[in-house]
Amino acid sequence: MSQSPAHKPDNNLHGILFMLGGVFVLSLMDVTAKLLVEAEYSPFQILAIRGWIITLCFSSFLGMRGQIEYLKTKRRRDYVIRALIGFCAPFLFFTALGTMPIAGVVVIFFAAPFIMTALSIPLLKETVGRYRWTAIGIGFIGVVIVIQPSGGTFQIGAFYALGACLAYCLIQLMTRWMSDTEHPIQLVFYFNLGTAVIGTCALPFVWKPMPIEHIAILLVMACVAMLGHMLMTTAFTRAPVSVVVPFE
């Protein structure tokens, strides 16, 4: 397989384009998730099935190409930590979707660029210029206005959305940190494998039979999630955090 993008110099333009593509695709995933949680499926069930579909797709693709060994890694502990944190992001996000309108959840989630940029300085030793801080700061002010208690948005769903936001930030910071040795395919594969395993542990307690139309929605969700995760993960391996997150 060709050289991993993780070992190439940063390319801000490529990172921005991958981020824009990933945001667009994952917006479609949010809509499918909203449909499923409104049908009263547990986030555990959604994440378990979605995770196994994506894991199977990656395994089959690499197996047919004779590249299954490409998934070998020496950073198993880092992947376990990333999976545990990573499961919280979609789980809390989907839970929030079950209690709030999708627009409210997404706007609260927009606090992520500010948090990620702030944490990238001590954790990744990145340098953030004043123009990037200005752009991110303006966006964060908008988030604060939206989630103020008097605005009626500050409810239990807002706590779920903020928790999902924080978990998402940590995941993407780990993506950037691990990109020195890991390929986006590895990062996406093990993330979804982890969510599948964790979600499966709860299936005996939350399982609900799914009609064919909901299975179709879940298949679409898995496809767009796989593509979106690849695009956004690649974005964080191609450019610094402070460059790509404002474009969310």
Wavefront OBJ file of the C-alpha trace (Angstrom):
o trace
v 0.000 0.000 0.000
v 1.200 3.521 -0.655
v 2.871 5.643 1.987
v 0.555 6.701 4.749
v -0.610 10.309 4.618
v 0.341 10.466 8.278
v 4.009 10.542 7.275
v 3.637 13.362 4.777
v 4.077 17.040 5.611
v 0.983 18.951 6.670
v -1.164 20.154 3.786
v -3.676 22.700 5.051
v -5.733 22.881 1.858
v -6.156 19.108 1.681
v -7.080 19.009 5.368
v -9.724 21.701 4.893
v -11.249 19.978 1.870
v -11.406 16.629 3.661
v -13.021 18.330 6.647
v -15.696 20.031 4.524
v -16.477 16.743 2.811
v -16.636 14.907 6.122
v -18.965 17.471 7.699
v -21.343 17.274 4.740
v -21.455 13.476 4.778
v -21.824 13.197 8.560
v -24.702 15.681 8.414
v -26.551 13.044 6.417
v -25.669 10.496 9.091
v -27.162 12.754 11.779
v -30.484 12.740 9.939
v -30.571 8.935 9.755
v -29.631 8.739 13.446
v -32.498 11.075 14.327
v -34.932 8.817 12.454
v -33.717 5.738 14.326
v -33.709 7.222 17.829
v -37.196 8.626 17.233
v -38.215 5.041 16.411
v -37.069 4.276 19.978
v -34.015 2.166 19.162
v -31.313 2.281 21.819
v -28.061 4.034 20.843
v -26.334 0.818 21.971
v -28.185 -1.152 19.301
v -27.586 1.461 16.610
v -23.862 1.716 17.341
v -23.387 -2.044 17.629
v -24.975 -2.815 14.253
v -23.393 0.183 12.554
v -19.989 -0.714 13.961
v -20.137 -4.337 12.794
v -21.258 -3.306 9.299
v -18.332 -0.896 8.943
v -15.865 -3.366 10.448
v -17.037 -6.091 8.047
v -16.773 -3.730 5.061
v -13.199 -2.750 5.915
v -12.173 -6.351 6.617
v -13.689 -7.587 3.354
v -12.120 -4.785 1.314
v -8.646 -5.328 2.733
v -9.030 -9.109 2.544
v -9.920 -9.022 -1.156
v -6.867 -6.839 -1.788
v -4.631 -9.135 0.225
v -3.844 -6.297 2.648
v -5.475 -7.483 5.860
v -2.072 -7.336 7.570
v -2.277 -3.587 7.098
v -4.450 -3.473 10.208
v -1.551 -4.639 12.380
v -0.592 -2.087 14.990
v 1.679 -1.740 17.997
v -0.582 0.850 19.670
v -3.279 -1.459 20.998
v -3.562 0.348 24.324
v -4.043 3.687 22.599
v -6.789 2.201 20.433
v -8.566 0.761 23.480
v -8.533 4.166 25.191
v -9.662 5.848 21.974
v -12.506 3.351 21.556
v -13.753 3.824 25.127
v -13.773 7.602 24.783
v -14.995 7.397 21.209
v -18.040 5.339 22.086
v -19.246 8.141 24.351
v -19.308 10.671 21.514
v -21.922 9.042 19.237
v -23.748 7.430 22.174
v -24.320 10.766 23.921
v -24.989 12.512 20.609
v -27.670 9.999 19.624
v -29.136 10.167 23.129
v -29.346 13.952 22.810
v -31.109 13.554 19.455
v -33.789 11.580 21.258
v -34.575 14.495 23.570
v -33.899 17.605 21.453
v -34.403 18.887 17.898
v -31.443 18.041 15.676
v -30.664 21.738 15.096
v -30.261 22.388 18.827
v -27.960 19.395 19.306
v -25.770 20.328 16.351
v -25.427 23.957 17.434
v -24.302 22.919 20.918
v -21.858 20.516 19.277
v -20.311 23.515 17.547
v -18.459 24.243 20.785
v -16.044 21.518 19.630
v -13.776 23.782 17.520
v -13.146 26.089 20.468
v -12.424 23.208 22.865
v -10.215 21.327 20.401
v -8.214 24.400 19.507
v -7.672 25.272 23.166
v -6.578 21.715 24.026
v -4.328 21.405 20.970
v -1.955 23.957 22.480
v -0.980 22.056 25.680
v -1.583 18.534 24.337
v -0.194 18.760 20.794
v 2.052 21.813 21.170
v 0.366 23.511 18.226
v 0.556 27.243 17.603
v -2.720 29.105 17.081
v -2.690 32.542 15.486
v -4.962 35.417 16.470
v -7.022 35.215 13.262
v -7.929 31.579 13.926
v -8.760 32.412 17.533
v -10.972 35.256 16.339
v -12.901 33.024 13.934
v -13.333 30.285 16.525
v -14.198 32.771 19.277
v -17.005 34.334 17.243
v -18.473 30.898 16.635
v -18.235 30.009 20.322
v -20.099 33.186 21.291
v -22.931 31.985 19.074
v -22.949 28.639 20.895
v -23.123 30.356 24.292
v -26.066 32.463 23.119
v -27.919 29.370 21.940
v -27.433 27.251 25.093
v -28.212 29.971 27.644
v -30.801 28.750 30.184
v -33.253 31.524 29.377
v -33.277 30.412 25.745
v -35.011 27.167 26.655
v -32.306 24.975 25.110
v -30.517 24.213 28.368
v -32.119 20.904 29.294
v -30.937 17.357 29.912
v -30.373 16.907 26.188
v -27.941 19.825 26.276
v -25.818 17.981 28.851
v -25.765 14.931 26.577
v -24.754 17.107 23.621
v -21.982 18.820 25.593
v -20.702 15.449 26.801
v -20.672 14.187 23.225
v -18.830 17.330 22.191
v -16.085 16.816 24.773
v -15.654 13.135 23.878
v -15.496 14.053 20.194
v -12.785 16.614 20.906
v -10.650 14.089 22.748
v -11.083 11.556 19.958
v -9.932 13.951 17.259
v -6.995 15.131 19.335
v -5.961 11.488 19.698
v -6.390 11.112 15.938
v -3.916 13.905 15.343
v -1.553 12.533 18.007
v -1.629 8.970 16.626
v -1.304 10.032 12.999
v 2.496 9.959 13.262
v 2.372 6.151 12.975
v -1.228 5.201 12.108
v -3.099 5.356 8.790
v -6.676 6.736 8.621
v -7.912 3.239 7.711
v -6.534 1.870 10.984
v -7.976 4.752 12.986
v -11.457 4.371 11.497
v -11.440 0.559 11.613
v -10.496 0.252 15.283
v -12.806 3.083 16.307
v -15.791 1.304 14.783
v -14.660 -2.100 16.036
v -14.526 -0.649 19.546
v -18.007 0.878 19.328
v -19.341 -2.396 17.925
v -17.909 -4.465 20.783
v -19.091 -2.060 23.488
v -22.555 -1.741 21.964
v -22.879 -5.504 21.592
v -22.304 -6.006 25.319
v -25.576 -4.161 25.973
v -27.633 -5.758 23.188
v -29.258 -8.481 25.360
v -30.788 -5.712 27.479
v -31.838 -3.209 24.792
v -32.499 -5.221 21.618
v -35.578 -4.278 19.637
v -36.570 -6.089 16.416
v -36.130 -3.943 13.295
v -38.430 -3.949 10.248
v -36.843 -3.948 6.810
v -37.228 -0.195 6.325
v -35.292 0.561 9.501
v -32.596 -1.934 8.531
v -32.289 -0.052 5.228
v -31.908 3.252 7.090
v -29.218 1.694 9.288
v -27.345 0.407 6.236
v -27.390 3.889 4.723
v -26.231 5.275 8.048
v -23.307 2.837 8.162
v -22.237 3.736 4.623
v -22.271 7.486 5.175
v -20.640 7.075 8.609
v -17.804 5.048 7.085
v -17.185 7.651 4.396
v -17.572 10.568 6.803
v -15.214 9.057 9.359
v -12.583 8.451 6.672
v -12.833 12.023 5.402
v -12.693 13.669 8.828
v -9.973 11.369 10.140
v -7.886 12.102 7.061
v -8.443 15.821 7.621
v -6.911 15.615 11.085
v -3.921 13.667 9.778
v -3.271 16.175 6.990
v -3.425 19.515 8.837
v -3.161 20.959 12.365
v -6.280 20.918 14.543
v -6.545 24.709 14.633
v -6.586 24.816 10.820
v -9.369 22.327 10.115
v -11.798 22.705 13.044
v -13.056 26.222 12.164
v -14.437 24.741 8.929
v -16.843 22.551 10.855
l 1 2 3 4 5 6 7 8 9 10 11 12 13 14 15 16 17 18 19 20 21 22 23 24 25 26 27 28 29 30 31 32 33 34 35 36 37 38 39 40 41 42 43 44 45 46 47 48 49 50 51 52 53 54 55 56 57 58 59 60 61 62 63 64 65 66 67 68 69 70 71 72 73 74 75 76 77 78 79 80 81 82 83 84 85 86 87 88 89 90 91 92 93 94 95 96 97 98 99 100 101 102 103 104 105 106 107 108 109 110 111 112 113 114 115 116 117 118 119 120 121 122 123 124 125 126 127 128 129 130 131 132 133 134 135 136 137 138 139 140 141 142 143 144 145 146 147 148 149 150 151 152 153 154 155 156 157 158 159 160 161 162 163 164 165 166 167 168 169 170 171 172 173 174 175 176 177 178 179 180 181 182 183 184 185 186 187 188 189 190 191 192 193 194 195 196 197 198 199 200 201 202 203 204 205 206 207 208 209 210 211 212 213 214 215 216 217 218 219 220 221 222 223 224 225 226 227 228 229 230 231 232 233 234 235 236 237 238 239 240 241 242 243 244 245 246 247 248
